[in-house]
Every structure is written in structure tokens, then in C-alpha cells.
Amino acid sequence: MNSNDSQNNSPLILLVDDDRTTRMMLCRAMNNEGYRVVEASDGIEGLELYKQLKPDMVLLDAKMPGMDGFTCCTQIKAIAGGLGIPVLMITSLEDEDSVERAFEAGATDYITKPIHWAVLRRRVQRLLQEKQAEREILKALVQERELNELRSRIVTMVSHEYRTPLTAILSSAELLECYWHKWDEQKRLKHLERIQVASTHLTQLVADVLSINEVESGQIEFNPAPVNLKNLCQEAIAELRIPPGSLHQINVTHYGDDFEVILDEKLLHQMLINILSNSLKYSPKGGGIELDLIYYNPGQTTDKQALSLIEADFKNIDSPVTIFRVKDQGFGILPHEQGQIFNAFHRGSNVGTIQGTGLGLAIAKKCVELHRGEIAIASEVGVGTTVTVTLPSRTDPLPLNPG
């Protein structure tokens, strides 16, 4: 272990790498930027130093003998308080698997070998600035005791949730800037796609925060009008930007005869986006996601398949309804947590390091309630989850009145 404490107030970086030459170069580069550096030659030593010193940032080699960087990163994140520490992992430029494993282990960002020193300096500077900003936010929250619990949770959640997609955008942009001329078209497109997916995630995050604020303040609007449900489903799926070759596939099946109904298209779109996003997010091993769209009129429906789909659960339906049913093959929800799943900010204890706000289903439920509808969940751990939304349907011009 070697420590440089020349500037006691400067950020402390824990550098973990088994290659002495690389450590020397990284240490010199960080010292030149004015940072304090503590070195470790393997993952075990690095983990112990992290526990002792609680550094401001960890610069971690992915491949080391003994405890590798992926295991070390996972254990750092598991330590109380470790979730907020930025971890920048060092991976091989051509090793795509290592990049994926780094993020799965909880890394905040990554840098590739051979190291581009200008990119490294910018990454370290940005991550430390984000960490300092997060500290200032938390400090302000402590000082401003009059802030209510909802606002506190929103600020904390946003500061945490913004980091991952924003880092993905900036990292891919920097890599494209530095290596565009060296990479083939496929690799360029992969990083452009990563930017697009992260941008979509940020857009959805903003929409969720604005929506939950409207929900809690009672300002969310309900504007029923004619809507084509088939088109609505297609547009929602397109907005999710599922990349080609993805492990996920959303299969849409329509049952019934009338998909021009009087509902609130904006609320339905938001509801569907949140439910489908959850199915994609919490099905990390992939698998088909089934979206059934059922228009059911008990006096007119002749589609036997539609009848069989709803007969067991909706025996008492006596007026036209529109049913959305989303079924995935994901983690499933623990039985004792299913009663809390529609609460704002609630997240299942079995989701691991998967990013999320815990707002999606709370917003979806409010969208359903404004239609005077019902939303229900059936879930089995290790098998998957089915979300069923039942909405009263009208095809005449009389608007629904949520009362």
C-alpha cells in the first residue's frame, strides 16, 4: 500500500490494480490532477482499504488474480454506504463481456485499455463532481427540515437514478469521439444505440417525476376522447426502443371486435409504458412478454378465445370493458411484498442492482383509477408476473366522468 496525502482536503481515490506499472501510471496521473491516491495490488486488499478509508472514488481493474474486480465491486456495493461511491472499472477495449459484467456488478462507469488519459481525467473529474453534488443535495435536505418526505425522496431518487443513463450517454459519446476512426460500423452503432436507450430512460424518468408530483397534488388531468387501442399499443412498444437481437420480445394479441373507445389516450400511454418497462427491466434473462388487448362486451362478444381469457377472473362483468394484460417471465414479486407493489417508491427486495424509481406502478394505478378501472397483479417468484388492467369502455361520444 502506498498513500500520497499531500492535499488532505482533496478527494481520495482508491486505486486497485495487480499490475505495478499500471498502478504507477494511474497514480501519477491522479496526483497530477491534485487527488490523493491509495493503492492496492489485488481485490482483497482493495476491499479492506475501502472498509477502512471510505474513499471518494474507486478505480478498479476488472481482471486480477484472486478476487477479481467484478467480485470486489459487488462487495463494495454491498457494504452499507457503498451504493453511493462511484466505481470506475478498467476493462479491455475489445472485451465486451467485461463491460457488461462491470455494470452488472454495480460499476458506475468504465475506462478501456489501452487507457486514453484525457478520457480518464474527464471521467474521474465528472464522477467526483457528481458525488460532491449528491453530498450537497443530502446536506441541503438535512438542513431544510421543512421539506416533506415526498420531496426528499424525489430529490434523492433523481440524483441517484440520473447517474447511470447520463453516464452511459457521456461515456459512449467520449468513446465515439476518441475511437470513431478505429471502430467498424457495428461497434459505432452499438454505442449510438446505447445513447438512444439511455436518453429514452432519462425522458421516462422526468415524466415519472412530473407525474407523481401531479398525482400527489391532485393536478393530474383526465381527458377522455376517441382512441385507437391497437395504434396505442404499437406506439408504446416503439417508444421503448427494444434493440434488434434483444433477449426480449413483446408479442401483442388482440381479442374482440371494437378497439375505437372513449378513454384518455395520454393516461393509457403512460400506464402502458410503465407496465411494459417494468416487465422488460425485471426480466433480465429475457423471454417473451405477452401483451393481450381484449375488448369484451358481454352481450356481443363471440370470440371464444377472448371469453376463455376472461371467464375465470371476470365472471361478473355486465358492461363493455377494455382489458390490458401484460405477462412476463421475470423475477416475480415476493408474496409478502405484493400488497405494497403499488406504493410510490416501493421496490422489491429481490431486484438486486437493477436501477429503478419505484414510481411506475404507482403512476399506472392512478391512471387506471381515473378511468374508474381496476389493476391487479398475479406473481410467482422465479416464474413471472401478470398485470391485468380492466377499464370500462364506451364507444359513444359521451365522456366518462371519474366522479
Secondary structure as the mmCIF struct_conf table of DSSP 4:
data_model
#
loop_
_struct_conf.conf_type_id
_struct_conf.id
_struct_conf.beg_label_comp_id
_struct_conf.beg_label_asym_id
_struct_conf.beg_label_seq_id
_struct_conf.end_label_comp_id
_struct_conf.end_label_asym_id
_struct_conf.end_label_seq_id
STRN STRN1 SER A 3 ASN A 4
BEND BEND1 SER A 6 GLN A 7
TURN_TY1_P TURN_TY1_P1 ASN A 8 ASN A 9
BEND BEND2 SER A 10 SER A 10
HELX_LH_PP_P HELX_LH_PP_P1 PRO A 11 PRO A 11
STRN STRN2 LEU A 12 VAL A 16
BEND BEND3 ASP A 18 ASP A 18
HELX_RH_AL_P HELX_RH_AL_P1 ARG A 20 ASN A 32
TURN_TY1_P TURN_TY1_P2 GLU A 33 GLY A 34
STRN STRN3 ARG A 36 ALA A 40
BEND BEND4 SER A 41 ASP A 42
HELX_RH_AL_P HELX_RH_AL_P2 GLY A 43 LEU A 53
BEND BEND5 ASP A 56 ASP A 56
STRN STRN4 MET A 57 ASP A 61
BEND BEND6 ALA A 62 ALA A 62
BEND BEND7 PRO A 65 MET A 67
HELX_RH_AL_P HELX_RH_AL_P3 GLY A 69 ALA A 78
BEND BEND8 ILE A 79 ILE A 79
TURN_TY1_P TURN_TY1_P3 ALA A 80 GLY A 81
HELX_RH_3T_P HELX_RH_3T_P1 GLY A 82 GLY A 84
BEND BEND9 ILE A 85 ILE A 85
STRN STRN5 VAL A 87 SER A 92
TURN_TY1_P TURN_TY1_P4 LEU A 93 GLU A 94
HELX_RH_AL_P HELX_RH_AL_P4 GLU A 96 GLU A 104
TURN_TY1_P TURN_TY1_P5 ALA A 105 GLY A 106
BEND BEND10 THR A 108 THR A 108
STRN STRN6 ASP A 109 LYS A 113
BEND BEND11 PRO A 114 PRO A 114
HELX_LH_PP_P HELX_LH_PP_P2 ILE A 115 ILE A 115
HELX_RH_AL_P HELX_RH_AL_P5 TRP A 117 GLN A 143
TURN_TY1_P TURN_TY1_P6 ARG A 145 GLU A 146
BEND BEND12 LEU A 147 LEU A 147
HELX_RH_AL_P HELX_RH_AL_P6 GLU A 149 GLU A 161
TURN_TY1_P TURN_TY1_P7 TYR A 162 TYR A 162
HELX_RH_AL_P HELX_RH_AL_P7 ARG A 163 TYR A 179
TURN_TY1_P TURN_TY1_P8 TRP A 180 LYS A 182
BEND BEND13 TRP A 183 TRP A 183
HELX_RH_AL_P HELX_RH_AL_P8 GLU A 185 SER A 217
TURN_TY1_P TURN_TY1_P9 GLY A 218 GLY A 218
STRN STRN7 ALA A 225 ASN A 228
HELX_RH_AL_P HELX_RH_AL_P9 LEU A 229 GLU A 239
TURN_TY1_P TURN_TY1_P10 LEU A 240 LEU A 240
HELX_LH_PP_P HELX_LH_PP_P3 ILE A 242 PRO A 243
TURN_TY1_P TURN_TY1_P11 PRO A 244 GLY A 245
BEND BEND14 LEU A 247 LEU A 247
STRN STRN8 HIS A 248 TYR A 255
BEND BEND15 GLY A 256 ASP A 257
STRN STRN9 GLU A 260 LEU A 263
HELX_RH_AL_P HELX_RH_AL_P10 GLU A 265 LYS A 281
TURN_TY1_P TURN_TY1_P12 TYR A 282 TYR A 282
TURN_TY1_P TURN_TY1_P13 PRO A 284 LYS A 285
STRN STRN10 GLY A 287 TYR A 296
TURN_TY1_P TURN_TY1_P14 PRO A 298 GLN A 300
HELX_RH_AL_P HELX_RH_AL_P11 LYS A 304 ILE A 310
TURN_TY1_P TURN_TY1_P15 GLU A 311 ASP A 313
TURN_TY1_P TURN_TY1_P16 LYS A 315 ASN A 316
BEND BEND16 SER A 319 SER A 319
STRN STRN11 VAL A 321 LYS A 327
BEND BEND17 GLY A 330 GLY A 330
HELX_RH_3T_P HELX_RH_3T_P2 PRO A 335 GLN A 340
TURN_TY1_P TURN_TY1_P17 ILE A 341 PHE A 342
BEND BEND18 ASN A 343 ASN A 343
TURN_TY1_P TURN_TY1_P18 ALA A 344 PHE A 345
TURN_TY1_P TURN_TY1_P19 SER A 349 ASN A 350
TURN_TY1_P TURN_TY1_P20 GLY A 352 THR A 353
BEND BEND19 GLY A 358 GLY A 358
HELX_RH_AL_P HELX_RH_AL_P12 GLY A 360 LEU A 370
TURN_TY1_P TURN_TY1_P21 HIS A 371 ARG A 372
STRN STRN12 GLU A 374 GLU A 380
TURN_TY1_P TURN_TY1_P22 VAL A 381 VAL A 383
STRN STRN13 GLY A 384 PRO A 392
BEND BEND20 ASP A 396 PRO A 397
HELX_LH_PP_P HELX_LH_PP_P4 LEU A 398 LEU A 400
#
